[in-house]
């Protein structure tokens, strides 16, 4: 083969190699700038949780009405609602699959706290006698759980040492609900005729709800990361039935329960 022909063949070959190198070098540089999030991890976190409904308390004096026999009745209504308002902490573990900047994973966590919601109502009647006779109807109910387990899928985008992600899945809690009612009448003229008619009920069991959230995580060493996230937890209503002479049968529940949480924590990557 003539030398000039070898030169002509060599030029396209060298050009192809240069183009290939230019195309591959940015990709390699881009991949090398993304931290490795793949594999198993475990961590701890702390934060705060609040109810989706605000706490309320009010008292109302109702207009009097003619109670008959020239008597006047006066009524007052008091109501209060206390939502979830608690510090929280927990442990979590998960696994990530990484393809370039795309992160797919699963995570389970156990969150501990005092997640309580309560409601109370009191209706108070009095007449205009001195001392007055009174009639009261009170009602209260409460829900409580101390632990919520979550099982979630995660999807995120990594850049440099950062990971931004969204997550969603199932929330499970063992909840306890209680309710009570008291009907009472005090006759000022004949206290022996006074009566009290109580009623109460309670129930407990597993509740299955949902959770969604978003978060950010920073890899500070090859094995340690810190991060923060927001989650919304939802649990269904827990129904129970009150039975009593004064009220017959009445349904009561606290729910559905919705909790906003903010958490910060640290993870160890294996």
KOLDOPA-167336 format. One record per atom (N, C-alpha, C): x, y, z; residue in three letters. Coordinates in steps of 0.1 Angstrom, whole numbers, padded with zeros to 4 digits, always signed. Atoms other than C-alpha are relative to their C-alpha. Layout:
BEGIN
XYZALA ...
//
This chain:
BEGIN
+0008-0012+0000UNK +0000+0000+0000UNK +0009+0012+0000UNK -0008-0012+0001UNK +0013+0034-0009UNK -0001+0009+0012UNK +0000-0008-0012UNK +0023+0058+0019UNK -0011+0011+0000UNK +0010-0011+0000UNK -0002+0085+0007UNK -0014-0006+0003UNK +0013+0007-0003UNK -0031+0059+0009UNK -0001-0003+0015UNK +0001+0002-0015UNK -0021+0050+0045UNK -0003+0013+0007UNK +0002-0012-0006UNK -0021+0086+0054UNK -0015+0004-0001UNK +0014-0003+0002UNK -0056+0091+0039UNK -0009-0008+0010UNK +0008+0009-0009UNK -0069+0061+0059UNK +0002+0004+0015UNK -0003-0003-0014UNK -0052+0073+0091UNK -0007+0013+0005UNK +0006-0012-0003UNK -0067+0108+0090UNK -0015-0002+0005UNK +0013+0003-0005UNK -0104+0096+0093UNK +0000-0007+0013UNK +0000+0008-0012UNK -0095+0071+0120UNK +0004+0009+0012UNK -0003-0009-0010UNK -0078+0098+0141UNK -0011+0010+0003UNK +0011-0009-0002UNK -0107+0122+0136UNK -0011-0007+0008UNK +0011+0007-0007UNK -0132+0096+0147UNK +0004-0002+0015UNK -0004+0002-0014UNK -0112+0089+0179UNK -0001+0013+0007UNK +0001-0013-0007UNK -0111+0126+0187UNK -0014+0004+0003UNK +0014-0002-0002UNK -0148+0130+0182UNK -0006-0008+0011UNK +0005+0009-0010UNK -0155+0100+0203UNK +0005+0004+0014UNK -0005-0004-0013UNK -0133+0113+0231UNK -0007+0013+0004UNK +0007-0012-0004UNK -0150+0147+0230UNK -0014-0003+0005UNK +0014+0003-0004UNK -0184+0131+0233UNK -0001-0008+0013UNK +0000+0008-0012UNK -0175+0107+0261UNK +0006+0008+0012UNK -0006-0006-0012UNK -0154+0130+0283UNK -0010+0008+0008UNK +0010-0008-0009UNK -0183+0154+0294UNK -0009-0010+0008UNK +0008+0010-0007UNK -0204+0123+0303UNK +0007-0005+0012UNK -0008+0005-0011UNK -0176+0109+0324UNK +0001+0010+0011UNK -0001-0011-0010UNK -0171+0142+0341UNK -0013+0003+0007UNK +0013-0002-0006UNK -0208+0146+0347UNK -0003-0011+0010UNK +0003+0011-0009UNK -0211+0111+0363UNK +0009+0001+0012UNK -0010+0000-0011UNK -0180+0116+0384UNK -0004+0011+0010UNK +0004-0010-0009UNK -0196+0148+0399UNK -0012-0003+0009UNK +0012+0005-0008UNK -0226+0129+0413UNK +0004-0010+0010UNK -0004+0009-0010UNK -0222+0113+0446UNK -0008-0014-0001UNK +0006+0013+0001UNK -0230+0076+0450UNK -0010-0002+0012UNK +0010+0002-0010UNK -0263+0071+0468UNK -0005-0015+0000UNK +0005+0014+0002UNK -0268+0034+0459UNK +0003-0008+0013UNK -0003+0009-0011UNK -0271+0007+0485UNK -0010+0002+0012UNK +0009-0001-0012UNK -0286+0003+0520UNK +0005+0012+0009UNK -0003-0010-0010UNK -0288+0030+0547UNK -0009-0001+0012UNK +0009+0000-0012UNK -0302+0035+0582UNK +0003+0013+0007UNK -0003-0013-0006UNK -0306+0066+0603UNK -0011+0003+0011UNK +0009-0005-0011UNK -0324+0085+0631UNK -0004+0014-0004UNK +0005-0013+0003UNK -0344+0117+0630UNK -0009+0005+0012UNK +0009-0007-0010UNK -0364+0142+0652UNK -0007+0011-0007UNK +0007-0011+0006UNK -0389+0168+0645UNK -0013+0003+0008UNK +0012-0005-0007UNK -0424+0181+0653UNK -0012-0003-0009UNK +0013+0003+0008UNK -0460+0172+0642UNK -0011+0008+0005UNK +0012-0008-0004UNK -0491+0193+0642UNK -0012-0005-0008UNK +0012+0004+0006UNK -0527+0186+0634UNK -0004+0008-0012UNK +0004-0007+0012UNK -0542+0196+0600UNK -0011+0010+0004UNK +0010-0009-0005UNK -0570+0213+0621UNK +0005+0008+0012UNK -0005-0008-0012UNK -0563+0242+0645UNK -0008-0003+0012UNK +0007+0001-0013UNK -0571+0240+0682UNK -0010+0011+0001UNK +0011-0011-0002UNK -0603+0259+0691UNK -0006-0002+0014UNK +0007+0000-0013UNK -0621+0268+0723UNK -0010+0012+0000UNK +0009-0011+0000UNK -0653+0288+0726UNK -0011-0002+0010UNK +0011+0000-0010UNK -0681+0296+0750UNK -0011+0009-0005UNK +0012-0008+0005UNK -0716+0308+0740UNK -0011+0000+0011UNK +0011-0001-0008UNK -0744+0320+0762UNK -0013+0001-0009UNK +0012+0000+0008UNK -0777+0311+0746UNK -0011+0008+0005UNK +0011-0007-0005UNK -0808+0332+0748UNK -0009-0008+0009UNK +0008+0008-0009UNK -0831+0322+0777UNK -0013-0003-0007UNK +0013+0004+0005UNK -0864+0305+0770UNK -0009-0002+0012UNK +0010+0002-0010UNK -0896+0302+0789UNK -0001-0015+0003UNK +0000+0014-0004UNK -0894+0269+0808UNK -0014-0004+0005UNK +0013+0003-0005UNK -0931+0270+0818UNK -0001+0003+0015UNK +0002-0004-0014UNK -0946+0278+0852UNK +0007+0013+0004UNK -0006-0013-0002UNK -0933+0313+0849UNK +0015-0001+0003UNK -0015+0002-0002UNK -0897+0299+0850UNK +0007+0004-0012UNK -0009-0003+0012UNK -0869+0311+0828UNK +0012-0009+0001UNK -0011+0009+0001UNK -0842+0288+0816UNK +0012+0008-0007UNK -0012-0006+0006UNK -0806+0300+0808UNK +0009-0011-0004UNK -0008+0011+0005UNK -0783+0280+0787UNK +0014+0005-0004UNK -0014-0004+0004UNK -0745+0281+0781UNK +0006-0012-0007UNK -0007+0011+0007UNK -0725+0260+0756UNK +0015+0003-0001UNK -0015-0001+0000UNK -0688+0254+0759UNK +0005-0012-0009UNK -0006+0010+0009UNK -0668+0236+0732UNK +0015+0002-0001UNK -0015-0001+0002UNK -0631+0228+0727UNK +0005-0011-0008UNK -0006+0010+0008UNK -0610+0209+0703UNK +0015+0002+0001UNK -0015+0000-0001UNK -0573+0200+0708UNK +0005-0010-0010UNK -0006+0008+0010UNK -0554+0187+0678UNK +0014-0006+0004UNK -0014+0005-0002UNK -0521+0168+0675UNK +0010+0011+0001UNK -0010-0010-0002UNK -0492+0189+0688UNK +0011-0006+0008UNK -0009+0009-0007UNK -0462+0168+0696UNK +0014+0001-0006UNK -0014+0004+0004UNK -0424+0164+0694UNK +0000-0014-0005UNK -0001+0013+0005UNK -0414+0133+0675UNK +0014-0004-0002UNK -0013+0005+0003UNK -0385+0111+0669UNK -0001-0015-0006UNK +0001+0013+0006UNK -0377+0078+0651UNK +0012-0005-0006UNK -0011+0007+0007UNK -0356+0054+0632UNK -0005-0004-0014UNK +0004+0004+0014UNK -0356+0045+0595UNK +0012-0008-0007UNK -0009+0007+0008UNK -0339+0023+0570UNK -0005-0002-0014UNK +0004+0001+0013UNK -0339+0019+0533UNK +0011-0005-0010UNK -0009+0004+0010UNK -0323+0010+0500UNK -0002+0008-0012UNK +0000-0009+0012UNK -0314+0031+0469UNK +0005-0008-0012UNK -0006+0004+0013UNK -0309+0021+0433UNK +0003+0013-0008UNK -0004-0013+0007UNK -0290+0047+0412UNK +0003-0003-0014UNK -0003+0001+0014UNK -0289+0051+0375UNK +0003+0015-0005UNK -0004-0014+0003UNK -0269+0083+0367UNK -0004+0009+0011UNK +0005-0009-0009UNK -0287+0111+0384UNK -0013-0004+0006UNK +0013+0005-0004UNK -0319+0091+0389UNK +0001-0009+0012UNK +0000+0008-0012UNK -0325+0076+0424UNK -0014-0006+0002UNK +0013+0007-0004UNK -0352+0050+0431UNK +0003-0008+0012UNK -0003+0007-0012UNK -0356+0035+0465UNK -0013-0004+0008UNK +0010+0003-0009UNK -0377+0021+0493UNK +0005+0003+0014UNK -0004-0004-0013UNK -0378+0032+0529UNK -0011-0004+0010UNK +0010+0002-0011UNK -0395+0021+0562UNK +0005+0008+0012UNK -0004-0009-0012UNK -0396+0042+0594UNK -0010-0003+0011UNK +0008+0000-0012UNK -0410+0041+0629UNK +0001+0013+0007UNK +0001-0013-0006UNK -0421+0074+0643UNK -0007+0000+0014UNK +0006+0001-0014UNK -0427+0078+0681UNK -0003+0015+0004UNK +0005-0013-0005UNK -0446+0107+0697UNK -0013-0002+0008UNK +0013+0000-0007UNK -0477+0116+0716UNK -0011+0007-0009UNK +0009-0005+0010UNK -0502+0119+0688UNK -0015-0001+0005UNK +0013+0000-0007UNK -0535+0129+0706UNK -0009+0011-0006UNK +0011-0010+0004UNK -0567+0146+0695UNK -0012-0002+0009UNK +0012+0001-0009UNK -0596+0154+0718UNK -0010+0011-0002UNK +0012-0009+0002UNK -0630+0171+0717UNK -0008-0001+0013UNK +0010+0000-0011UNK -0653+0182+0745UNK -0011+0010-0002UNK +0012-0009+0001UNK -0687+0198+0747UNK -0008-0001+0013UNK +0009+0000-0012UNK -0708+0209+0777UNK -0011+0010-0002UNK +0012-0008+0001UNK -0743+0222+0776UNK -0006+0001+0014UNK +0003-0003-0014UNK -0754+0238+0809UNK -0013+0008+0000UNK +0013-0007-0001UNK -0790+0248+0817UNK -0002+0003+0015UNK +0004-0004-0013UNK -0801+0267+0848UNK -0013+0008+0000UNK +0012-0008-0001UNK -0833+0283+0860UNK +0003+0012+0008UNK -0002-0012-0007UNK -0839+0316+0878UNK -0002-0001+0015UNK +0003+0001-0014UNK -0845+0302+0912UNK +0013+0002+0008UNK -0012-0002-0009UNK -0821+0308+0942UNK -0002-0010+0011UNK -0010+0004+0010UNK -0804+0284+0945UNK -0006-0006-0013UNK +0006+0005+0012UNK -0809+0273+0909UNK +0001-0015-0002UNK -0001+0014+0004UNK -0817+0239+0896UNK +0008+0000-0013UNK -0008+0001+0012UNK -0793+0227+0869UNK -0001-0013-0007UNK +0000+0012+0009UNK -0793+0203+0840UNK +0012+0001-0009UNK -0012+0000+0008UNK -0760+0194+0823UNK +0001-0012-0009UNK -0003+0010+0010UNK -0751+0174+0792UNK +0014+0002-0004UNK -0014-0001+0004UNK -0714+0168+0787UNK +0004-0012-0009UNK -0005+0011+0009UNK -0696+0148+0760UNK +0015+0003-0003UNK -0014-0002+0003UNK -0659+0142+0754UNK +0004-0013-0008UNK -0006+0011+0007UNK -0639+0120+0730UNK +0015+0003-0002UNK -0014-0002+0002UNK -0602+0114+0724UNK +0006-0012-0008UNK -0007+0010+0007UNK -0579+0096+0701UNK +0015+0001+0003UNK -0014-0001-0003UNK -0543+0086+0708UNK +0007-0012-0006UNK -0010+0010+0004UNK -0514+0067+0693UNK +0014+0005+0003UNK -0014-0004-0003UNK -0478+0067+0703UNK +0010-0004-0011UNK -0010+0004+0010UNK -0462+0052+0672UNK -0007-0002-0013UNK +0006+0001+0014UNK -0468+0054+0634UNK +0012-0006-0008UNK -0009+0007+0009UNK -0450+0030+0610UNK -0003+0004-0014UNK +0002-0003+0014UNK -0445+0040+0574UNK +0008-0009-0009UNK -0007+0008+0010UNK -0435+0020+0543UNK -0002+0008-0014UNK +0001-0009+0011UNK -0427+0042+0513UNK +0009-0003-0012UNK -0009+0000+0012UNK -0413+0044+0478UNK +0006+0014-0002UNK -0007-0013+0002UNK -0388+0072+0469UNK +0004+0001-0014UNK -0006-0003+0013UNK -0378+0088+0437UNK +0006+0014+0001UNK -0007-0012-0002UNK -0352+0115+0435UNK +0010+0003-0011UNK -0010-0004+0009UNK -0326+0134+0415UNK +0012+0005+0008UNK -0012-0004-0006UNK -0290+0137+0425UNK +0009+0009-0008UNK -0010-0008+0007UNK -0265+0164+0417UNK +0010+0004+0010UNK -0011-0002-0010UNK -0231+0170+0433UNK -0002-0009+0011UNK +0002+0008-0011UNK -0235+0158+0468UNK -0014+0000+0006UNK +0014-0002-0004UNK -0272+0166+0470UNK -0010-0010-0006UNK +0011+0009+0004UNK -0303+0144+0467UNK -0013+0007+0003UNK +0013-0005-0002UNK -0338+0159+0462UNK -0010-0011-0004UNK +0008+0012+0003UNK -0366+0134+0464UNK -0015+0003+0005UNK +0013+0001-0005UNK -0403+0128+0468UNK -0003-0015+0004UNK +0003+0014-0005UNK -0419+0098+0486UNK -0015-0001+0003UNK +0014+0003-0003UNK -0452+0082+0493UNK -0002-0015+0003UNK +0003+0014-0003UNK -0467+0050+0507UNK -0011-0001+0010UNK +0010+0004-0010UNK -0486+0035+0536UNK +0004+0003+0014UNK -0003-0003-0014UNK -0489+0046+0572UNK -0009-0010+0008UNK +0007+0009-0008UNK -0499+0021+0599UNK +0002+0004+0015UNK -0001-0004-0014UNK -0507+0029+0636UNK -0010-0008+0008UNK +0009+0006-0009UNK -0523+0012+0666UNK -0006+0011+0008UNK +0007-0012-0007UNK -0549+0038+0678UNK -0010-0005+0010UNK +0010+0002-0011UNK -0571+0040+0709UNK -0009+0012+0000UNK +0010-0011-0001UNK -0603+0060+0710UNK -0009-0003+0012UNK +0008+0000-0011UNK -0624+0068+0740UNK -0011+0011-0001UNK +0010-0010+0000UNK -0657+0086+0744UNK -0009-0001+0013UNK +0008+0001-0012UNK -0679+0095+0774UNK -0010+0011+0000UNK +0011-0010-0001UNK -0712+0113+0781UNK -0006-0001+0014UNK +0006+0000-0013UNK -0728+0124+0813UNK -0012+0010+0000UNK +0012-0008-0001UNK -0764+0136+0817UNK -0003+0002+0015UNK +0003-0001-0015UNK -0770+0151+0852UNK -0010+0011+0002UNK +0010-0010-0004UNK -0798+0170+0869UNK +0000+0001+0015UNK +0000-0003-0014UNK -0797+0187+0902UNK -0012+0009+0003UNK +0012-0007-0004UNK -0830+0197+0918UNK +0002+0008+0012UNK -0003-0009-0012UNK -0825+0227+0941UNK -0010-0002+0011UNK +0010+0001-0010UNK -0858+0221+0958UNK +0001-0014+0008UNK -0001+0013-0007UNK -0852+0184+0965UNK +0013-0007-0006UNK -0013+0006+0005UNK -0815+0173+0961UNK -0001-0015-0002UNK +0000+0014+0001UNK -0824+0137+0966UNK -0006-0005-0013UNK +0005+0004+0013UNK -0842+0137+0933UNK +0010+0002-0011UNK -0010-0002+0010UNK -0810+0146+0915UNK +0005-0013-0006UNK -0004+0012+0007UNK -0798+0121+0889UNK +0012+0002-0008UNK -0011+0000+0009UNK -0767+0112+0869UNK -0001-0012-0009UNK +0001+0011+0009UNK -0768+0091+0838UNK +0013+0000-0009UNK -0012+0000+0008UNK -0733+0083+0825UNK +0000-0011-0012UNK -0001+0009+0011UNK -0723+0065+0793UNK +0015+0001-0005UNK -0013+0000+0005UNK -0689+0055+0779UNK +0003-0011-0009UNK -0003+0010+0009UNK -0672+0035+0753UNK +0015+0002-0004UNK -0013-0001+0005UNK -0637+0027+0740UNK +0003-0011-0010UNK -0004+0010+0010UNK -0620+0008+0712UNK +0014+0003-0004UNK -0013-0002+0005UNK -0586+0002+0698UNK +0003-0010-0011UNK -0003+0009+0011UNK -0570-0014+0668UNK +0009+0006-0010UNK -0009-0005+0011UNK -0548-0010+0637UNK -0007+0008-0010UNK +0005-0009+0010UNK -0554+0018+0614UNK +0010+0001-0012UNK -0009-0001+0012UNK -0541+0019+0578UNK -0004+0013-0008UNK +0001-0012+0007UNK -0536+0052+0561UNK +0010+0002-0011UNK -0010-0003+0010UNK -0513+0070+0537UNK +0010+0011+0005UNK -0010-0010-0003UNK -0483+0093+0537UNK +0007+0005-0013UNK -0008-0005+0011UNK -0466+0116+0512UNK +0010+0010+0005UNK -0010-0010-0005UNK -0436+0139+0515UNK +0011+0003-0010UNK -0011-0005+0008UNK -0406+0157+0500UNK +0012+0002+0009UNK -0011-0002-0008UNK -0371+0161+0512UNK +0013+0003-0007UNK -0013-0002+0006UNK -0335+0170+0506UNK +0011-0006+0009UNK -0010+0007-0008UNK -0303+0152+0517UNK +0014+0004-0006UNK -0014-0004+0004UNK -0266+0161+0516UNK +0010-0010+0005UNK -0010+0009-0003UNK -0238+0136+0516UNK +0012+0007+0005UNK -0011-0007-0006UNK -0212+0150+0540UNK +0013-0007+0000UNK -0012+0008+0002UNK -0188+0121+0539UNK -0004-0012-0009UNK +0003+0012+0008UNK -0186+0088+0520UNK -0012-0008+0006UNK +0009+0008-0006UNK -0209+0072+0545UNK -0011+0007+0009UNK +0009-0008-0009UNK -0228+0100+0564UNK -0007+0010-0009UNK +0008-0010+0006UNK -0256+0122+0551UNK -0010+0006+0010UNK +0009-0007-0009UNK -0278+0148+0568UNK -0011+0005-0010UNK +0011-0004+0008UNK -0312+0159+0556UNK -0012+0005+0008UNK +0012-0005-0005UNK -0346+0174+0562UNK -0012-0003-0009UNK +0011+0003+0008UNK -0381+0165+0550UNK -0013+0004+0006UNK +0014-0002-0004UNK -0418+0173+0552UNK -0008-0012-0004UNK +0009+0011+0002UNK -0444+0146+0555UNK -0014+0004+0004UNK +0014-0001-0004UNK -0482+0145+0556UNK -0005-0014+0003UNK +0004+0013-0004UNK -0496+0115+0575UNK -0016+0000+0001UNK +0015+0000-0001UNK -0533+0105+0572UNK -0004-0014+0005UNK +0006+0013-0006UNK -0552+0079+0593UNK -0015+0001+0000UNK +0015-0001+0001UNK -0589+0070+0590UNK -0006+0002+0014UNK +0007-0002-0013UNK -0615+0077+0616UNK -0002-0014+0007UNK +0002+0012-0008UNK -0619+0052+0644UNK -0014+0001+0007UNK +0014-0002-0005UNK -0656+0047+0651UNK -0003-0008+0013UNK +0005+0007-0012UNK -0672+0037+0684UNK -0014+0005+0003UNK +0014-0002-0003UNK -0708+0036+0698UNK -0002+0002+0015UNK +0004-0003-0014UNK -0720+0052+0730UNK -0014-0004+0003UNK +0014+0005-0003UNK -0750+0036+0747UNK -0003+0005+0015UNK +0004-0004-0014UNK -0769+0051+0777UNK -0015+0004+0000UNK +0014-0003-0002UNK -0803+0059+0791UNK -0004+0013-0006UNK +0003-0014+0003UNK -0801+0096+0784UNK +0002+0002-0015UNK -0003-0003+0014UNK -0787+0094+0748UNK -0003-0011-0009UNK +0003+0012+0008UNK -0798+0060+0736UNK +0014-0005-0006UNK -0012+0004+0006UNK -0771+0051+0711UNK +0005+0011-0009UNK -0006-0011+0007UNK -0747+0077+0696UNK +0013-0004-0006UNK -0012+0003+0007UNK -0719+0073+0671UNK +0010+0011+0004UNK -0010-0010-0003UNK -0686+0090+0680UNK +0013-0004-0007UNK -0013+0003+0006UNK -0652+0093+0663UNK +0009+0012+0000UNK -0010-0010+0002UNK -0620+0113+0661UNK +0007-0003-0013UNK -0007+0004+0013UNK -0610+0114+0625UNK -0008+0005-0012UNK -0014+0005+0003UNK -0599+0112+0599UNK +0011+0009+0006UNK -0011-0007-0006UNK -0566+0122+0615UNK +0010+0004-0011UNK -0010-0005+0009UNK -0542+0144+0594UNK +0011+0007+0008UNK -0011-0006-0008UNK -0507+0153+0607UNK +0011+0005-0010UNK -0012-0005+0007UNK -0481+0176+0592UNK +0012-0001+0008UNK -0012+0002-0008UNK -0446+0167+0602UNK +0012+0007-0007UNK -0013-0005+0005UNK -0412+0184+0598UNK +0011-0008+0007UNK -0010+0009-0006UNK -0381+0162+0604UNK +0014+0004-0005UNK -0014-0001+0004UNK -0343+0165+0603UNK +0007-0012+0006UNK -0006+0012-0005UNK -0320+0136+0607UNK +0014-0003-0007UNK -0012+0005+0005UNK -0288+0117+0599UNK +0000-0014-0004UNK +0000+0013+0005UNK -0282+0086+0578UNK +0014-0006-0001UNK -0013+0006+0002UNK -0254+0061+0577UNK -0002-0009-0013UNK +0001+0008+0013UNK -0248+0045+0542UNK +0010-0011+0000UNK -0009+0012-0001UNK -0234+0010+0542UNK +0007-0003-0014UNK 
//
